[in-house]
Amino acid sequence: MKALLLLLFMFTYYAVWCQLPAKDDRKIDSLKKVIASAKSDTTRLKAYKSWDDLIYLSDPELDRELNTQSVDLAEKNLKRKGLTRREIQVYKISLANSLNNLSYYYKDKAHVTKAKAFAKRALKISTSINDTLRIKSALNALGIICIEQGDYKNGIDYYNHCLLICEKKGDPGGIVSTLNNIGTAHYNMGDYDKALSFYRQSLKKTPKQHMESQNYGNVLGNIGNVYLQYKEYDSVMVYFNKSLAVKRKIGDRQGEAFSLSNIGISLIGLGKLDEALRMHEQALAINQEIDFKRGVANELSYISEIYHEKGEYKKALGYSLPAYAMAKREHFLQETASSSFSLYKTYKALGKYREAMEMYEISIGMRDSLESAQNRKAVIAQGFQYDYLKQQARAEKEKAVAAEKEFRQQIITWGVVAGLGLVLVFSLIVVKRLRIAREQKSIIEEQKRLVEHKQKEIIDSIKYASRIQKALLPGHSYIKKELGKDRQKKN
C-alpha cells in the first residue's frame, strides 16, 4: 500500500513571486465602493487587482470572477480610439496580469487548454510592451503547464528563459521561485537528487523578507517530497510541518491542504493510520471547500487506502467509488489508475469478484498508459541531460570569452590610465618649466630696467655737466676775437 500511495503523490506546486496579505473585509468594502463610484476605468482596474491580491489564495472562484471582469474591462478600453501611449500601456499591463492569473486558475482546475491559451496571450501582450514582470509570470505558467503535461523539455526551456530574465533584472524572488519549479520538473522525471539540489538553491537564495511567502512554503514542502521518496520520514515530517505553518500563516488554503496531505502520507509510512486519517480528512474538507478537484480525488483515494489497511472495507468502498468517478470524469490519468486499483482490492476483499476483475482490467490498462508515459519521461530526461550538458559547455565558453574580453578591457583601461598619468606628469613638468622661465624673464627684465635707468641717469649727468661747462667757458667767436687782438698787438 505504501508503494501505491507514494506513486499517487505527484502534486506539482506552483509559485508566485510576492507575499500577499490575508483577506481583509474592511479593505474589500472600500474597494467595492471605489469600483462602484470611480469615474475612470483605470481606477476600477487597480481596485480589481487590489481586491484580487487580498483573496486569490482563499477564494479561487472569486479570483476567477475578478480577473475575468478585469480582462473584459481592459479589452473594452483598448478598442477605443485616441488613447494615449500611457493609457495603452496601463490597459495592456492590467490585461496581461489578469490573463496570467486566469492561466493559473484554469491550470489548478485541470483545464489545460484554457490555461495554456491564457498564458500565451499574456506572454504576447507583455512582450509587446516589454513588461518583464508579466513576461516572467507567463513563462512560469507555461513551464508549469508543460511539465504537468509531460512536456519536460519545453517546460524546462520556459523555466530557463524565465531564470535568465530574473538574473538579468536582479529579481531574487523570481530566481527563487524558478529554481523551485525547475526542481519540481526534475522531481517529476524521477531525478530526486537533482531536484533536491535545485530546491536547496531556492531555499538558500530566499531573502529574509520572503520567508513567510507562498513560494517559501512550497520549497519546504517540495524538499519534504524528496525525503518522502528517500523514506527518511523524520526529515519529511520536519519539512512538511514547516511548510504547513507558512501556508496557514499566509492564508494559502490550497497549500495548507497539500501540506496536510503530505503529513498524512508520512504518517502512513510510519504506520500511524489514525493520525494519517485525520490529516487526510482535513485536506479533503479544504479541497472540497475551494473546489480543487484533483486534490479531492487524491484525498478520497488516500482515505480509502487507510480504511482498507484497517480492514474496514465498506468504508473504503465509500471513498474509492467517488474518487474513481471524479478522476474518470475529469480525465485524471494517474488518479484513475490509483482509484481503480483501490476498488479492485476492496471488491476482492468483499468477495465481489466480478467487479474486482473489471476494476483490475481498468487498472492494468491505466498502468500500461502510465508506464508508457514514464518511458517517454525517461527518453525526454536523457535528451534533456544532453541538452543541459551542451548548455553548460556553451555557458562555460561564453564565460571564458567574457572573462578574456574583460581582461583585455582592463588592460586597455590601465593603459589609458597610465598614458593619462604620463601626460599629466609631463604637463606638470612643462608648467613648472614655463613658470621658472617666466620668473627668470621677469628678473632679466627688471635688471634691464635698472640698467637702463642707471644709464639714463649717467647720460643725464653728462649732459648736465656739459651744459655747465658750456656756460663757464667763453664762446668760439669770443676766443677768436681775442686771439686776433693779440696778433695785432704783436704786429
C-alpha positions in Angstrom: 0.0 0.0 0.0 2.8 2.4 0.8 4.3 2.0 -2.7 0.9 2.8 -4.2 0.5 5.9 -2.1 3.9 7.1 -3.0 3.0 6.7 -6.6 -0.2 8.6 -6.1 1.5 11.6 -4.7 2.6 13.6 -7.7 1.3 17.0 -6.8 3.0 19.8 -8.7 3.5 23.0 -6.8 3.4 26.4 -8.4 4.7 29.7 -7.1 4.1 33.4 -7.4 6.8 36.0 -6.5 5.2 38.1 -3.9 3.9 37.7 -0.4 0.2 38.7 -0.2 -1.9 39.6 2.9 -4.9 37.6 4.1 -8.5 38.7 3.4 -9.4 42.0 5.0 -13.2 42.7 4.9 -12.8 46.4 5.5 -10.4 46.8 2.6 -12.7 44.8 0.4 -15.7 47.0 1.3 -13.6 50.1 0.5 -12.5 48.6 -2.9 -16.1 47.8 -3.8 -17.1 51.4 -3.2 -14.2 52.5 -5.4 -15.3 50.2 -8.2 -18.9 51.4 -8.0 -18.1 55.2 -7.9 -14.9 55.5 -9.9 -15.1 57.8 -12.9 -12.0 56.2 -14.5 -11.7 52.6 -15.7 -8.0 52.7 -14.8 -9.0 53.3 -11.2 -11.5 50.4 -11.4 -8.8 48.1 -12.8 -6.5 49.0 -9.9 -9.2 48.3 -7.4 -10.0 44.9 -9.0 -6.3 44.0 -8.8 -6.0 45.1 -5.1 -9.2 43.1 -4.3 -7.8 40.0 -6.1 -4.5 40.3 -4.2 -6.4 40.0 -0.9 -8.5 36.9 -1.8 -6.8 34.8 -4.5 -5.4 32.3 -2.1 -8.5 31.8 0.0 -11.3 32.2 -2.7 -10.2 30.9 -6.2 -13.7 31.3 -7.7 -13.9 35.0 -6.7 -10.3 35.2 -8.1 -11.5 33.9 -11.5 -14.5 36.3 -11.4 -12.5 39.4 -10.6 -9.8 38.6 -13.3 -12.5 37.9 -15.9 -14.1 41.3 -15.2 -10.6 43.0 -15.4 -10.0 41.3 -18.8 -13.3 42.4 -20.2 -12.8 46.0 -18.9 -9.2 46.3 -20.3 -10.2 44.8 -23.7 -13.1 47.2 -24.0 -10.9 50.2 -23.4 -8.2 49.0 -25.8 -10.7 49.1 -28.6 -11.3 52.8 -28.0 -9.7 55.2 -30.4 -7.5 58.2 -29.5 -5.8 56.5 -26.5 -2.6 58.0 -25.3 0.6 55.8 -25.2 0.4 55.9 -21.4 -3.3 54.7 -21.4 -2.4 51.8 -23.8 0.4 50.8 -21.5 -1.8 50.8 -18.4 -4.6 48.7 -20.0 -2.2 46.2 -21.5 -0.4 45.7 -18.2 -3.7 45.1 -16.5 -4.8 42.7 -19.3 -1.6 40.7 -19.2 -1.7 40.5 -15.4 -5.3 39.2 -15.4 -4.6 36.7 -18.2 -1.7 35.3 -16.2 -3.9 34.9 -13.1 -6.6 33.1 -15.1 -4.0 30.8 -16.5 -3.0 29.7 -13.0 -6.7 29.3 -12.1 -7.5 27.0 -15.0 -4.3 25.1 -14.5 -5.4 24.2 -11.0 -8.8 23.2 -12.3 -7.1 20.9 -14.9 -8.4 22.9 -17.9 -5.0 22.7 -19.6 -6.0 24.0 -23.0 -7.6 27.1 -21.5 -4.7 27.6 -19.1 -2.1 27.5 -21.9 -4.2 29.8 -24.2 -4.4 32.4 -21.4 -0.7 32.2 -20.6 0.3 32.5 -24.3 -1.9 35.6 -24.7 -0.4 37.1 -21.5 3.2 36.4 -22.9 2.4 38.0 -26.2 0.9 41.2 -24.7 3.5 41.6 -22.0 6.3 41.1 -24.6 4.7 43.8 -26.8 5.2 46.4 -24.0 8.4 44.9 -22.6 6.8 44.3 -19.3 9.3 41.9 -17.7 7.2 41.2 -14.6 4.3 39.8 -16.6 6.7 38.1 -19.1 8.2 36.2 -16.2 4.8 35.2 -14.8 3.6 34.0 -18.3 6.8 32.0 -18.8 6.5 30.5 -15.4 2.8 29.5 -16.1 3.7 27.9 -19.4 6.6 26.0 -17.8 4.3 24.5 -15.1 1.6 23.6 -17.7 4.1 21.8 -20.0 5.6 19.9 -17.0 2.2 18.7 -15.9 1.5 17.5 -19.5 4.8 15.6 -19.5 6.4 18.0 -21.9 9.6 18.4 -19.8 11.9 19.8 -22.5 9.7 22.7 -23.4 8.7 23.2 -19.7 12.4 23.5 -18.6 13.1 25.7 -21.6 10.4 28.1 -20.4 11.9 28.0 -16.9 15.4 28.6 -18.1 14.2 31.6 -20.1 12.4 32.9 -17.0 15.5 32.4 -14.9 17.7 34.3 -17.3 15.4 37.3 -17.2 15.3 37.1 -13.3 19.1 37.0 -13.1 19.4 39.9 -15.6 17.0 42.1 -13.8 18.3 41.1 -10.3 15.0 39.7 -9.2 15.7 37.4 -6.1 12.0 36.4 -5.7 11.8 35.3 -9.4 15.1 33.4 -9.1 13.9 31.5 -6.0 10.5 30.5 -7.5 12.0 29.5 -10.9 14.7 27.3 -9.2 11.9 25.7 -7.2 9.9 25.0 -10.4 13.0 23.5 -12.2 13.5 21.3 -9.1 9.9 20.1 -9.5 10.4 19.3 -13.1 13.4 17.0 -12.2 11.3 15.5 -9.4 8.6 14.6 -11.8 11.2 13.0 -14.1 12.4 10.9 -11.1 15.7 12.6 -10.7 15.4 13.3 -6.9 19.0 14.2 -6.3 18.9 16.9 -8.9 15.5 18.1 -7.7 16.8 18.4 -4.1 19.8 20.3 -5.4 17.6 22.9 -7.1 15.2 23.1 -4.0 18.2 23.8 -1.7 19.4 26.5 -4.0 16.0 28.0 -4.0 15.8 27.9 -0.2 19.3 29.3 0.2 18.6 32.3 -2.1 15.3 33.2 -0.4 15.6 36.7 1.0 14.6 37.0 4.7 11.6 39.2 3.9 10.2 36.3 1.7 10.5 33.6 4.4 6.7 33.8 5.0 5.7 33.7 1.4 3.8 31.1 -0.6 6.9 30.2 -2.6 9.0 29.6 0.6 6.3 27.2 1.9 6.2 25.4 -1.5 10.0 24.9 -1.4 9.8 23.4 2.1 7.1 21.1 1.1 8.9 20.0 -2.0 12.0 19.2 0.0 9.8 17.1 2.2 8.5 15.3 -1.0 12.1 14.3 -1.9 12.8 12.9 1.6 9.5 11.1 1.2 10.9 9.3 -1.8 14.0 8.5 0.2 11.7 7.2 3.0 13.5 9.4 5.5 10.3 10.1 7.5 11.8 12.2 10.3 13.1 14.7 7.8 9.8 14.5 5.9 7.8 15.5 9.0 10.2 18.4 9.8 9.8 20.0 6.3 6.1 19.3 5.9 5.3 20.8 9.3 7.3 23.9 8.5 5.5 24.2 5.1 2.1 23.8 6.9 3.0 26.6 9.3 3.9 29.0 6.5 0.7 28.1 4.4 -1.6 28.7 7.4 0.1 32.0 8.3 -0.4 33.5 4.8 -3.9 32.0 4.3 -3.0 29.7 1.4 -5.8 27.2 1.6 -4.7 25.0 -1.3 -1.2 25.0 0.0 -2.5 24.1 3.5 -4.4 21.1 2.0 -1.2 20.0 0.2 0.8 20.1 3.4 -1.8 18.3 5.5 -1.9 15.6 2.8 1.8 15.3 2.8 1.9 14.9 6.6 -0.8 12.2 6.3 1.3 10.3 3.7 4.3 10.5 6.1 2.2 9.2 9.0 1.1 6.2 6.8 4.7 5.4 6.2 5.3 5.5 10.0 2.3 3.2 10.5 0.2 5.8 12.3 -3.0 5.3 10.4 -5.5 7.1 12.8 -3.3 10.3 12.7 -2.9 10.0 9.0 -6.7 9.7 8.5 -7.3 12.9 10.4 -4.7 14.8 8.2 -6.3 13.5 5.0 -9.9 14.3 6.2 -8.8 17.9 6.9 -7.1 18.1 3.5 -10.3 16.7 1.8 -12.5 19.3 3.5 -10.3 22.2 2.3 -10.1 20.8 -1.3 -13.9 20.5 -1.4 -14.3 24.0 0.0 -12.0 25.5 -2.7 -13.3 23.1 -5.4 -9.9 21.7 -6.2 -11.0 18.5 -8.0 -7.6 16.8 -8.4 -7.0 17.3 -4.7 -10.4 15.9 -3.8 -9.8 12.8 -6.0 -6.4 12.2 -4.3 -7.7 12.6 -0.8 -10.6 10.3 -1.4 -8.2 7.6 -2.6 -5.9 8.2 0.4 -8.7 7.8 2.9 -9.9 4.7 1.0 -6.5 3.1 1.3 -6.3 3.9 5.1 -9.7 2.2 5.7 -8.7 -0.7 3.5 -5.5 -1.1 5.6 -7.6 -1.1 8.8 -9.8 -3.8 7.3 -12.9 -1.5 7.1 -13.7 -2.4 3.5 -17.2 -0.9 3.2 -15.9 2.5 4.4 -13.0 2.1 1.9 -15.5 1.5 -0.8 -17.5 4.6 0.2 -14.4 6.7 -0.6 -12.8 4.8 -3.6 -16.0 4.9 -5.7 -16.4 8.7 -5.7 -12.6 9.0 -6.2 -12.8 6.8 -9.3 -15.9 8.6 -10.6 -14.3 12.1 -10.3 -10.9 11.0 -11.7 -12.6 9.4 -14.7 -14.9 12.4 -15.3 -12.0 14.9 -15.1 -9.6 12.7 -17.1 -7.1 12.5 -14.3 -4.9 9.6 -15.6 -2.9 8.8 -12.5 -5.9 9.3 -10.1 -8.0 7.0 -12.3 -5.3 4.3 -12.1 -4.9 4.5 -8.3 -8.6 4.6 -7.5 -9.4 1.7 -9.9 -6.7 -0.3 -8.2 -8.1 0.6 -4.7 -11.6 -0.6 -5.9 -10.1 -3.9 -7.2 -8.6 -4.6 -3.8 -11.7 -3.6 -1.9 -14.1 -5.6 -4.1 -11.8 -8.6 -3.8 -11.8 -8.3 0.0 -15.6 -8.1 0.0 -15.9 -11.2 -2.3 -17.3 -9.2 -5.2 -15.0 -10.9 -7.8 -16.8 -9.8 -11.0 -16.5 -6.1 -10.0 -12.9 -6.8 -8.8 -11.9 -8.3 -12.2 -13.5 -5.3 -14.0 -11.5 -2.8 -11.9 -8.4 -4.9 -12.2 -8.6 -4.7 -16.0 -9.1 -1.0 -15.9 -6.2 -0.6 -13.5 -3.9 -2.7 -15.7 -4.9 -0.6 -18.8 -4.2 2.6 -16.9 -0.9 1.2 -15.6 0.2 0.5 -19.2 -0.6 4.1 -20.1 1.3 5.4 -17.2 4.3 3.1 -17.9 4.3 4.4 -21.5 4.3 7.9 -20.1 7.1 7.0 -17.8 9.1 5.6 -20.7 8.6 8.9 -22.6 9.8 10.8 -19.5 12.9 8.7 -19.4 13.7 9.4 -23.1 13.0 13.1 -22.5 15.2 13.1 -19.4 18.1 11.7 -21.4 17.6 14.2 -24.2 17.3 17.0 -21.6 20.5 15.8 -19.9 22.3 16.1 -23.3 20.9 19.5 -23.9 21.8 20.5 -20.4 25.4 19.5 -20.9 25.5 21.4 -24.2 24.1 24.5 -22.5 26.7 24.1 -19.7 29.5 23.8 -22.2 28.2 26.8 -24.2 27.8 28.8 -21.0 31.4 28.0 -19.9 32.7 29.0 -23.3 30.8 32.3 -23.2 32.0 32.8 -19.7 35.6 32.3 -20.8 35.2 34.7 -23.7 33.6 37.2 -21.4 36.5 36.9 -19.0 39.1 37.3 -21.8 37.2 40.3 -23.1 37.0 41.8 -19.6 40.8 41.2 -19.1 41.5 42.9 -22.4 39.3 45.8 -21.4 41.2 46.0 -18.1 44.5 46.2 -20.0 43.1 48.9 -22.2 41.8 50.8 -19.3 45.0 50.6 -17.3 46.9 51.6 -20.5 44.7 54.6 -20.9 45.1 55.5 -17.2 48.9 55.1 -17.4 49.0 57.2 -20.6 47.0 59.9 -18.9 49.2 59.7 -15.9 52.3 60.2 -18.1 50.6 63.1 -19.9 49.8 64.6 -16.5 53.3 64.3 -15.2 54.7 65.8 -18.5 52.2 68.6 -18.3 53.3 69.4 -14.7 57.0 69.4 -15.7 56.2 71.7 -18.7 54.1 74.0 -16.5 56.9 74.1 -13.9 59.5 75.0 -16.6 57.3 77.7 -18.0 56.8 79.2 -14.5 60.6 79.2 -14.0 61.2 80.7 -17.4 58.6 83.4 -16.7 60.3 84.1 -13.3 63.7 84.3 -15.0 62.4 86.6 -17.7 60.8 88.8 -15.1 64.2 89.0 -13.3 66.1 89.8 -16.5 63.5 92.4 -17.5 63.8 94.0 -14.0 67.6 94.1 -14.3 67.4 95.5 -17.8 65.1 98.2 -16.5 67.5 99.0 -13.7 70.5 99.2 -16.1 68.6 101.4 -18.5 67.6 103.6 -15.6 71.2 103.9 -14.4 72.4 104.5 -17.9 69.8 107.3 -18.3 71.0 108.8 -15.0 74.6 108.8 -16.2 73.8 110.3 -19.6 71.7 113.0 -17.9 74.6 113.8 -15.6 77.0 114.0 -18.5 74.6 116.3 -20.3 74.2 118.4 -17.3 78.0 118.7 -16.8 78.4 119.6 -20.4 75.9 122.4 -20.1 77.7 123.8 -17.0 81.0 123.6 -18.9 79.5 125.4 -21.8 78.1 128.1 -19.5 81.6 128.7 -17.9 83.8 128.6 -21.0 83.8 131.6 -23.5 82.3 131.1 -26.8 84.3 130.3 -30.0 83.8 133.8 -31.6 84.9 135.5 -28.4 88.1 133.4 -28.3 88.7 134.0 -32.0 88.3 137.8 -31.5 90.7 137.9 -28.5 93.3 135.9 -30.4 93.0 138.4 -33.3 93.7 141.3 -30.9 96.7 139.6 -29.6 98.2 139.1 -33.1 97.6 142.8 -33.9 99.4 143.9 -30.7 102.4 141.8 -31.6 102.5 143.3 -35.0 
